[in-house]
Amino acid sequence: MGTKDMRSHPRTLVRVGVDVNGGAPYQGGMLYDMSVGGASVTYPEEIIPANDPLVVGQTLVLVVGGGIRFPAKIVRVFDGGFATQFDFSLTI
């Protein structure tokens, strides 16, 4: 039996590069899927974020397409990536 999907908005699969906080201290990855409420990001196999792991509740900025900024907080960390909830009230 799987876990219940608690998402408020349907997700669309997206495959595009994304920068996380402008690359410092986190390198970017690939935007995996996205909705009006959030996105999930996966890391390329060669990137291992073990030195400075992301944590649930942490705020960051996802930069898509070289300039579109999405302030977000991490809601889930999984093997190979993380999921975010957009929060446009953040001033980061």
N, C-alpha and C positions, 0 to 999 in steps of 0.2 A: 504494500500500500504506500503510495507517494505522499508527499506533504501537500497541504492545501495551498494553492496560489493566492496570496494575499494582495496582489497588485490591484491598484485602483484603476489603472489605465492599460489598454492593450499595448503590447510591445511590437515593434517592427524590427526585423533583422536588418542590421546595417554593418557594412564592412568598410570602415574608413579609419585612417590613422587619427590618433588623439594624443595631445600633449597633456600631461598632468602637472599643474602648477608651473607651466613654462619649462618643464624639464628639471627643475631643481626643487627639492631634492629627489623627486621621483621622475623616472623616465616615462615616456608615454607607452602606449600600447595600441590595441585595435578596439575601436568601438564595436561591441558585439551586437547589442540591441539597444533600442531607445524608445521612450514613450514621452508624452507630455510631462510626466512626473519624474522621470529618472532615466538612467542608462546603466548598462554593465560594460565593463572594460576587461579585455583579456590581454595578457602579456605575451609577446612573442616568446618562443621557447628559450631563446638565449638570454632573456631578461629574468633574473631571479631577485625579487625585492626583499631578500632576507636581511640585508644590512640595515634597513630602515623600514620595517613593515608598516603597512597601513592598518589602521584600527577603526572599528565601528565607532561612529560618532565624530570622527575627524572631518574637518572641512577642507575642501580643496576646490580648484577651478579646473574644469575640463575645457580644453581649447580645441575646437574642431575646425577643420578647413583653414587652418592658419590664422584664425582670428575670431571665430564665434565662441564666446565665453559662456560657460554654464557653471555658475557657482553651485556647489553641491556638498552634501555630507554623505559619508560612507554608511550604508545600512547593512552591508553584508560583505564579508571577505571569504573567498573560496579559493581552492587550489587553482592557481593560474590566473587569478583576477579578482575583481571586486564589483559590487553593485552600489549605485548611488541614488539618492533622492535629490532632485533639484531644489534649491532654496534661494530664490531671488531676493530674499531679505538680507542675505549675507553681504558684508562689505569687505570681501577679500579679493 
